[in-house]
Amino acid sequence: MGIIDRIRGRKRVDDIDEARRLADIDNEARERAARQRARIAQEERERAIQEEADRLLRTEQRDKGSSTFGAKILAPVRVVRAAHQTIHTYTSKYSPLLLLLPIALNVLDFFTGFNGICLKGPTGTGCQFFSWDFLNFYIQLVMSGVYWVVVVFVLIFMTRDISWREFVTRYVYYTVLAGLIFAAVIYGLSATVMIHIVFATFVYIYLLKGFSSEEGITSPHWWFLFIFFIDMFSFPALYQLSGLVRSQSSDTAQLISIVTNRLLLPVWFFYTLKFVKEGFAKSVIVFAVIAFYIGYIGGYMYPYVKTQLAELPQEQKDQFIKAPLKALSNYWLGIAEAAERSLDTATGGLYSGLYRGNVEKNKYESLGVYFTNVRASEPRFYTDEPVTVWGTIRSKTYQDHVIVNFKCFKSGNDKRTLAKKFEPKNPFPVFQLEENDVECTFDKELDAGINTIILSAEYNFNTNAYQKAYFIDRDRARAMVRENLDPLVEFGIKDRGPKPVFTNGPVEIGINVPPLVSVSRDYIVRPTISVSLSNRKEIQDKDKRLISKWEGKIKNIVELVILTPPNVIIPNLQDCTKENFEKGKCPCNRPFKDYTVKDCITTCDTQLEPCKTVCQKDEGCKNECARTNERCKEDCNNLFKVEPGEGPQKEVYNGYALDVDRLVYKDEYKDIDRFKTFVCRFEPLPEALDNTPITTRYFRVRARYNYLLENSVKVTVEQAPFTLSPSTESTIGKCSPPDGVDPTFFSTLVKAIAYVESSARHCKTGATSCPKNEVIASDSSVGIMQINIRDSPGSKWVTDASPYCEKGKNVYDHDCNIMLGCKVLKDKYEQFKGGASASVLNKYCPEGEYYRPVYESYKGWDAAIKAYNGWGCRRKVLEKSCTNLCKTIKKPTCVEDCIQRTLDYVQHVKQTMDDIKSGIIKTKEFIPITRAGIQPLENPTIAYEPKENKVTIRWAPYQDPEIMYFVTRYKQGDFDRTFENKEMAIKEGKVQLEDKSIQQGEEYSYDVIAVDNQNNVYASTEFTILIPQVKT
């Protein structure tokens, strides 16, 4: 209906023209009314602008009238106001972005582990909502003159033209706010606390317009104070209070955890959410938050609700179980558990309790004593120089101080030899994290080749561990099993196979407890707990990267303590005497005894004196020993203390210690290179359930032990280059070779024999001149050329060796010894250059001996070289002589080496000649070489008696009564088979043999052999005599 029709209907005007005229009048009136309203509104705006201008003018005049100090104070405030207008406009435009700040703050708390500031109670322990110290701080703050100066100054310049009621409100508000800020700084100053204060300042300035004098103290301001107090001081107290609630009622434990966990209840996030403008984004955020908490709470309420529905029909229960909500709730439950585990790790175990938190914190730490950077000081060494090995001992203690005893060995032939020089020689203490350089030196003690050096460190250490287990009433468990229900699944427990957690170090503690323990008032068979100590030999970090690897073993167990939760006991320990133990009455496989806090403190005290002893006169070190002892005693209380979520906190853990002093088993606790396991039966009392259907409890284990750590390093030792002394070179150069022999060849041969015989040394000290008793001697051979002084002609050279040497010189003189060696070598060449005769070989190396064909092949200089040493090849004969020579040489293979070098004498000499020619001759380890002949009989004589036409042979008998003598006769060099062993008799202290079956004018040879009871030839002498033709 148009306006004309309305006029006609209202005025009952029938004329159309009149209606139009009245409509125009009506429109004009409406327009005038609108213009009037606009004018009034404009006047109101102008009046408001004028009032604002007047106010600003008054403020400017007031600022100008203020002191210079006041103006400087308020200048930054005006700058903040201007900045506030800009930022407030921006955040109003993009208000959902505000939530990024509290989210970032929550993430910071997650990684730093910040849980607020703990206000200590009257006893100085625990966290309270209210502290008398806190109140006393407020009183001192309010009574301080500085405070009043600041408050009055701010109120005068920022609260002018306000009512007294508003003045009092602001006074109270700013007093509380300032007190909270100062308390936060004083009681908990840290980087994280300052970040929280900066964030609160941002909220106050830019969301609450905190520096605007026109803004009064409204409800958001008071909520700001409350949120600030909760954020800074309440969560520690809430968490402690929740622990008491959780220990009394496990049904509500997880619900309580929401309001006590700052990460699950981000108060600044919810406070900031209030300032986000309404819209789709805010609606989505609110919906997500509500869905999260419904899912979280629903997940933990499910086991409780399910228990309450035990009486419902099976059909209804199945419908409830299969409802989609279960899947969603389990999903959120998994997220919550993962968040809690991450939180425990991030906060260093703050939310897991003191004992368990310390174990969690140190399960990947590089604890213990380890060798690092072990290396030889040089890539290779020579036998004539010392060998030095360096290393670093890196030590990081867990709780107790550590005393390290360092040693160094060389290993070989199943034997260890302690280094004569090593640093540090005395044991040294370690209190936290230290690195100590070590060094060991072997002074010309290592053989040529690859040598193994072992660095050893023995030290004391301790390892802590815990194991989670679930306790359930036996009747309830049986009822659920009958219904084919898994109690752990039905109660929403995800960690169904908990593993033991232990602190890192050289020893791993394994704890085996049934994951679900049935609790009753009587037991036919009690459940068991087994504890094993395993030698680890390597440790890894949380990413499974190798930290260190070593060889070692547990030297001995000092202390092993098992701690059971409250109302869980190991009964009948009095039956662990030797008699009852053998009958199987003891609840453990090895004797245990009760262990209390007092026993723990006694253990701490026993460690104090050894620590002070190794400190010697270092007072600072002794003071550190005392501080460690105090920490050890404090830790004894924590060891027995029940933490939130582990049972009634008014009770304590029950302690049981291995009886390591029981002599009959003491050796079992030593030198554990793999593992050792201990098993005990325990008895959970019904009170362990705390009137709940299922309860989580923790077993604890502490082990103290001495550990032997070893790291080995291979070092290469080469034979040191060796040169002849100028005197030796000069004398050998004077030796004239046989006719037609190259002088250089002969000189090299003499040098090689000198090397093989004596390592080219004449005196034991390496000098060329020394007393007779210092000259190198081997059996009956002496000097650099090892001249045999027992047989002729060497026996004559003992006193006088002229004309081969200077007058007055003998075989014990260096130069003379060389000249005599040259003569013997030339004589042997002339005698055997065509090879050894059969008679000679038959005498010293009979047919059938392994080396007989080798000796028969020697001709020329090979035969001369072998003759220089001797033609003997019978191993049993050589073994007796070599055994005697090796008595003073501490080498297990000396005898065998001596035999083999004697048999292969020619090859050794020729190889040495090649080495000399190539210039690579090295010092040889002195291995004695026996003369390959057989020692002669003592004082042998032979005589012919014409009257009786007989030959009489005599020699001194040996003291060994088991020595037997055999005589063989040769006629004109051939074996005389007609000769029979004659009966021998002892006359005048000598063995005497008479041979009357001789013919005049013939030459006879007699070979007398002394044989032991093993048929080994002990001695032999050949007699030759020509029977004269007697005229009748």
Secondary structure, 3 states (H helix, E strand, C coil): CCHHHHHHHHHCCCCHHHHHHHHHHHHHHHHHHHHHHHHHHHHHHHHHHHHHHHHHHHHHHHHHHCCHHHHHHHHHHHHHHHHHHHHHHHHHHCHHHHHHHHHHHHHHHHHHCCCCCCCECCCCCCECCCCHHHHHHHHHHHHCHHHHHHHHHHHHHHCCCCCHHHHHHHHHHHHHHHHHHHHHHHHHCCHHHHHHHHHHHHHHHHCCCCCCCCCCCCHHHHHHHHHHHHHHHHHHHHHHHHHHHHHHCCCCHHHHHHHHCCCCCCHHHHHHHCCCCCCHHHHHHHHHHHHHHHHHHHHHHHHHHHHHHHHCCHHHHHHHHCCHHHHHHHHHHHHHHHHHHHHHHHCCCCCCCHHHHHHHHCCCCCCEEEEEEEEECCCCEECCCCEEEEEEEEEECCCCCEEEEEEEEEEECCEEEECCEEECCCCEEECCEEEEEEEEEECCCCCCEEEEEEEEEEEEEEEEEEEEEEEEEHHHHHHHHHCCCCHHHHCCCCCCCCCCEECCCCEEEEEECCCEEEECCCCCCCCEEEEEEEECCEEECCCCCEEEECEEEEEEEEEEEEEECCCEECCCHHHCCHHHHHCCCCCECCCEEEECHHHHHHHHHHHHHHHHHHHCCCHHHHHHHHHHHHHHHHHHHHHHECCCCCCCCCCECEEEEECCCCHHHHHHHEEECCEEEEEEECEECHHHHCCCCEEEEEEEEEEEEEEEEEEEEEEEEECCECCCCHHHHHHHHCCCCCCCCCHHHHHHHHHHHHHHHHCCCCECCCCCCCCHHHECEECCEECCCCEECCCCCHHHHHCCCCCCCCCCCCCCCHHHHHHHHHHHHHHHHHHHCCCCCHHHHHHHCCCCCCCHHHHHHCCHHHHHHHHHHCCCCCHHHHHHHHHHHHHHCCCCCHHHHHHHHHHCHHHHHHHHHHHHHHCCCECCCCCCCCCCCCCCCEEEEEEEECCCCEEEEEEECCCCCCCEEEEEEEECCEECCCCCCCCCEEECCEEEEEECCCCCCCEEEEEEEEECCCCCEEEEEEEEEECCCCCC
